[in-house]
Amino acid sequence: MAASIRGLCKLNVSLTNNLLFKYNFINVGIRHLYTERDLGITLYENSRFMFRNQFMTIENTFREKMKEICQDEKGIIYTEDLKAMIHLAQAEENDMQLVESMLEKYMQNIEEKKYGRYVFGPVIMRMFYYLNQPQNDMFAQMREIYDQVLRRKGMDFIGSSTVLIYAACLKENTPESLEYALSHWKQQFDKLKPSVRCCTLVSMLALKHKKPEVALDILSTVNVDRVLSVRALKIMAYTHLGRYVQIIPVMKYALEQEVGVFRPHLFFADVLCELEEKIKDIDTEESRQLLRLIEQAKKQDIIQTSCTLEEFLLRPMIMVNRTKPPFQDDRRFRNRSQFTNRQRFNNLERFSNSEPNQNVERQNTRSELRSYL
């Protein structure tokens, strides 16, 4: 059976058509943690089309003029100049050099632009992304910039960007990156509890450096055992420690859950493959039970074969706009909304008739709850 599990781990050609692998190493040599929609690539592409139409007859002349200004000590690059070049640039060395020169010239006179200062950072990053002109493996620089922002703005300002730095540490995969990730995770945990994804990224890095006990300590802070990656990392950590008996309840819990109409993937093929390799020559009650559980998972067709655990952890993030609810043209939804509005009105009327002290207490409670959202 070990051979059959190993077969599940072979590279699947269909990965290139998989949503998770649209930007994997097979295509462009790098992996992105944000989708094109969240990066604003579509809007940038539309802007490029607009600028190309506007500069169609003078595009080359514009480039030459910008080169002259950059070479002139008294030359000034205006906001509209740099904005236009970022949208006209092509994936060529000359254009990339011109954008860099214009940006340096623009920054020399940034203090004079006190009104309507344009934020170029995101637009330039979209340009590099769109033209597929990244500079790979700049993990040390990422940590340096991250630390600067952290010192100036604090942990609350960083927010979900912590996922980026932990993913960079995992990709770098050095003793230094592990030390940095663990130190930052402890610092973050004392101020703002890390997300599940942050915990899983650091745990995976610890496992790759043969520190399963550290991975388990981090995973113990996650209270959601049903998460696919958390379950897989626990199985891997116990496998590395040889604590096979503790894997049994983890697998049993997953296999005994009611999955409804859609059958989710409950285990990763590479994780089960590693477990099976470890126990195939061990004749104990625990190993026999685990082999039966693996066979049960195969029969139920709930093994993830389209990606490995690490690839799953590095999948693109999908940002959700929490300020606008999704539009639902559904009569039941409208009825529910009307009922909710009536209920709010009744509650408001009841609050207005209550004691003043109670109203103040409710307002304080609302303010306190709002601080947690």
N, C-alpha and C positions, 0 to 999 in steps of 0.2 A: 504493500500500500504506500510505502514511502516514495516509491517511484512515481505513483500516480499523483501524489501531492506535489512532488517536484515539478511534474508536468504542468500543474496549475500556475506555477511561478514563472514559466517561460514568457519571454517578451511577446506580447500580443500585438500583431500588426495593426489591429484596429485602434490602438491607442491614439494614433495621430488624428483620428476622427472623433475622439472622445473629448467632451467639453473640458474635462480637467486637464487635458494635455494639449490644448490648442496652442499653447506657447511653451512646449517642453523642449528639452535639449535636442530632440530629433530635428526640430524646425529651425530654431534660431540660436541654440547654444546657451540660452538662459531661461530662467523660469520667473514668472511674474506672480506676485501675491495679490494683485488687483485686476479686475476685469476691465476690458476696454471701455465699457459704459461708465464705470466708476472713475476711470482716469480721464474721462472727458475727451476721448479720442475722436468720437464722431463730430463733436462741435469743432474741434481743431481742424478736422478734415474739411468741413464745410467752410471754415474761415480761409483755409488754404486755397480752395476753389475761388473764393471771392477775390483774394489778393492776386491770384494768377490772372484773373480776368482784367483787373484794374491795371496791372503792370505788364500786360501782354506785349505791348510794343516798345516798352522802355526797360524791360527787365535787365538786360545786359548793361545798359547805360547806368542804371541804378547801382548795380554791383561795382562798376568802375568808380563811380562817384563816392561810394561808401569806402572803398579802398583808399582813395585820395584823402578823405577826411580822417581816416584812422592814422595815416602816415603824417598828417599835419599836426604839429604840436599844439596849435591853437584850434584845431578842428573840434567840433561839437557834434555828438550823435544824439539826436532827439528821440523821444519815446516812440514816435510814429515810425522813425527810421528803423529802429531795432525791431519793433513789432512786425513791420513789413518783411524784413529779412528773415525772421524766424519762420514766417509762413511761406516764403519763397524758396527757402533752402532746400537743396537736393542732397542725396547721400553721396557727396563728393568731398574730397579732402579740402579743396579750395573754399567751398561753401562753409564747411565746418570751421575752417580757420578764420574766415571772414566774420562769422557769427561771434566767435571768441574775441576777435579784435574789437568788434563793435561793442560787445558787452563790457570789455575792459575800458574802452573810451567812454562809454556811457557812465560807468561807475566813477570815473574821475570827476565828473561834474554833477554827481548825484545830490550834493548838498545844495546846489542852486535850484534843484527841482523840488521846491517846498510844497507845491500844490498839485494835487491829482497824481501823486506818484503811482506808477503802474507796477504791479507785482509780476515780475517776469519768471520767477522760479518755476511755477507749475507749467507755464507755456513752453519754456525751454525743455523741460523734462518730457512733455508731450511730443515735442519735435524730435528728440533723440529716440523716443519710443517708436514714433511713426516711421522714421527713417531707418530704424533698426541699427542705430549707431551707439550701442551701449559701451561702457568701459567695465568689463567684468572683474569680479573678485576684488572689489574695492571695500572689503569688509572692515579693515582698520580705519579707513576714512569715514565709513558709516558710524562706527563707534565714537569717533572723535566729534562728529557733528551732533550725534545724539547726546553726548555728554554736555556739549555746549548749550544745547536747547534745554536740557534738564537742569543745568545750573542757573540759567537765566529765567526760565518759566516755571520750573517745578514739575512734579509728577502728574499733577492734575491736568496740566496743559498737554502733556504727551499723549495721553489717552490710548487709543488703539495702535499707535505707532510702536508700542512695545512689541507687538507681534513681528514687526519688521526686523527689529534688532535681534530678537531671539532666532528668527529664521536665518538671519545673516550669520549668527554664531553657529547654527547647525550646518549651514553650507560650508563655512570655513573649516569647522571640525578640527580644531587644534586645541592643545591643552590650555593655551591662553584664552581662546574663545569660551571654553568651558568655565574657566575661572571667572571670566567677566560675566557670563550669563548667570552663574550661581550667585555671584556677589550682587548683581543687579536684581535678581529675583528676590533675594532676601530683603533688600532695600525696598522693593516695590511691595512685598507682602506686608511689611510693617506699616505702610501708609495706605495702600490701595490693593485689595486682593487681586492677584493676577487672574486673567480669564482662563477658561479651560484650555484654549488653544495655546496660550503662553506656557501653561504648565506642561502640556504634552510635548511642545517643542524642546523645552529644557530637559525633560525626562528622556526624550529620544537621544539628545546629545550626551547625556550622562551614560546611557546604555552603550553608546558607541565607544565610550572611553572606559568600558568595563567597570562602571559604578552603579550596579543595579540597586544597591541599598539606597543610594541618593535618589534614584528615580522613584523608588517606592515611597520615600519620605515626601517627595513633591506631590506624587499622585494621591497621597493620603489626605491632602488638603482639598481635593476635588470630591464633592459630595454626590456627583452624578455618575453612577456606575454604568448607566445604560449607554453612555457615549462610546461609539465604536472604537475610537482611538485610545481612550482610557483603558478600556477592557483589553485591547491588544497589547498595550505597553505593560500592563500588569502581568499578562501571560509571559511576555518576553523577559521581564525582570525576574519572575519566579523561575523561569527556565534557566536563566543565567546563574541563579543561586542554587539550583537543584532542588527547590522546594516544590516538587511536583504535586504533592497532596493539596497545596493551596490553589492550584490551578483548577482543580475539579469543581469546586463551588462556583468559580467565575464562569466556567463554560456551561455548567448546569443551569445557572441562572439565566443565561442568554438563550439556551435551547428550550427552556420551559416557558418562555414568554409567548403570549398570544400575539401573532404578527398581523392578523387580519387578512385583507385581500392581497395587499402588496407584501411580498416577502423581502425584507431588507437583507443586506449583507451583514452578517454578524461577526465574521472573522476574516482576517487577511490570510491569503494563501502562504505568503512568505513567513508569517508568524507560526502558522501550524506546521509548515515544513521544517522550521528550525526546531520546534518542539518534538516533532516526530523523529527527527534525526538523533535527538538526545536520548530518547527513551526506547528506541527500537531494539537495543540490545540489553535492556533492563527488564528482568522478569519479576515484577512486583505487582501487588494488587493495585497500586496507584497507576502504574504504567498501563496495565490492562484496561483500567477504567478510562484512562485518557484516550487510548486507541479506539475504544468503543465510542466515545464522545466525538472524536474526529470523524469516524465512519458515519455517525448520525448526522453530523454537519454536512458531510458530502451528500448523503441521501436527500437531505432537505434543501440542497442547492442554495446554501446561504454563505458561501465562501467568496470573498472578493478576489477576483482574478485580473481585473483590468488595471489595477495599480497596486504598488506595495504600500506598506504602512508609512514609510518616509515620504513617498510621493503624495500620499493623501494628506499628510501634515503640511506639505508645501503647496497645496492647491490654492488657486486664487480665492481671495476673499470677495464676498458679494456684500456691498454696503447697502443698508436698508434705510430709506428715508422715513424716519419715525415721526416727522412733523406732519406728513400728509397720509391719511389712510388710503388704502387702495380703493379705486372706484369699483363699486359693485352695483350693476344694474339688475337688481333682483327684488321682487316684491316683498319677499320675506325679510330681506335686509332693511327695506324702507319701513316696514311695519315695526321691526325691532327698534329702529332708530326713533320712530315716533313714540313707541312705548318708553324708550329710555329718556326721551325729552320730557314726557309727561311725568315720569318718575323723578327726574331732576327738579321739575317745577314743584312737585309735591314736597320733595325734601327741602327745597329752598323756602317754601311757605312754612314748613314745620320749624325750620331753623329760625326764621324771622319771628316766630311766636314764642321762641324759647327764651330762657333767661339771658341777659347780656353777658354774664360771666361765661356761660356755656358757649356762646358765640365766639368769644375771644379765645377760649380754649381750643375750639374747633379750628379757628384760623391758624393758631400756633401749630396745631397738629398737621394741618395742610402744608404749612411752610416747612415743617420738619420733614414730612414725607417727600416734598418736592426736592429737597436737598439730596435725597437718595436716588432720584430718577435721573 
